[in-house]
Amino acid sequence: MQIISLNENDTTASSRIFIKILFQEIVEFLGLEKTNKRLQDTTMKQYFANIMPKGNPRDTRFAINYFTSIGLGGLTYEWMPTFFFFTCY
């Protein structure tokens, strides 16, 4: 997961489809709540840093919109405060 960089510049349509299928399978196996807990786990965050970018507002917006569009918007709730901080300042 550390290798996957989810942003507009580094992904293609094919790689986005791969990420979509990967996350849908993970959520189907673990459930949305458990997946969300794993993604937010402090010991695991480093492995998901590029999938959940927080340093650049454009990348954060892209990731939020991406997960929402594939039906996994529930994974993005923790990013909302970061995104709104960027848009307010």
N, C-alpha and C positions, 0 to 999 in steps of 0.2 A: 504494500500500500504506500510505502514511502516514495516509491518511484512515480506514482500517478500524480500529476499536477493538473488540477482541475481549474483551468481558466481559458478564456477565449483564444488566446494566442498559442497555447501549447497543446490544444486538443483538436482532433478532427472529428468529423461525423462518426467515423468508425470507432474511434476511441471512446466517444461519448456513449455509443450504443453498448460497448463493452462494459463501461462503468455502470451504466443503467442496469444491465443484466446482472452484473456482479452484486450490486447493492440490493436489487430486488430479491436475489437468491439469499443473501445474508439476512434480510428482513423477514423473508418467508421462513427461514430456518430458526432464527432467534426471536423474531418478533420485533416490533418497532421500539418498544420500551427498552428491551435488553440491548438492542443495537445502539440506541442512543446512549445508554449508560456506558457501553464499551467505547464509543467514540469520545465521550467526555472524561473517561478515566484518565487521571493525571499520568499514570504509568504508560498509557497507550497514546496520548495526545501527540507525541513526537512522530509517530508513524502515520498519523492522519493530517499532519500540518499542511501538506500541499493539497489535500482534498478539501480541507476546510480553511481556505486562506483568510487571514484576518488583517494582514498588513496593508493591503491595497483595497480601497473601497470598490473599485471596478471589479476586481476578482471576487470579492465577497458578494457583491450583487449578482455576478454571473453564477456563482455556486448556489446561492439561495434560489435564484430563478430556475437553475437546472434541476435541483432536487425537488422543487415545487412542481415543475412541469412533468417529472416522471412519477409523480404521486407520492413522493417521500418528503414532503414539506415539513413533516413532524421532526425530521432530523435537523432542521435549520433554526429551531426556536432559540437555541443558545447563542446564535450569531446575531440575532436581531439587535441587541443592545450595542454591539460593536458597529453594525451597519448604521444604525441611527446616530451614533456618535459621529461617524464620518460625515453624514449628510447634514448634520446640524452645525458643523464647524468648518 
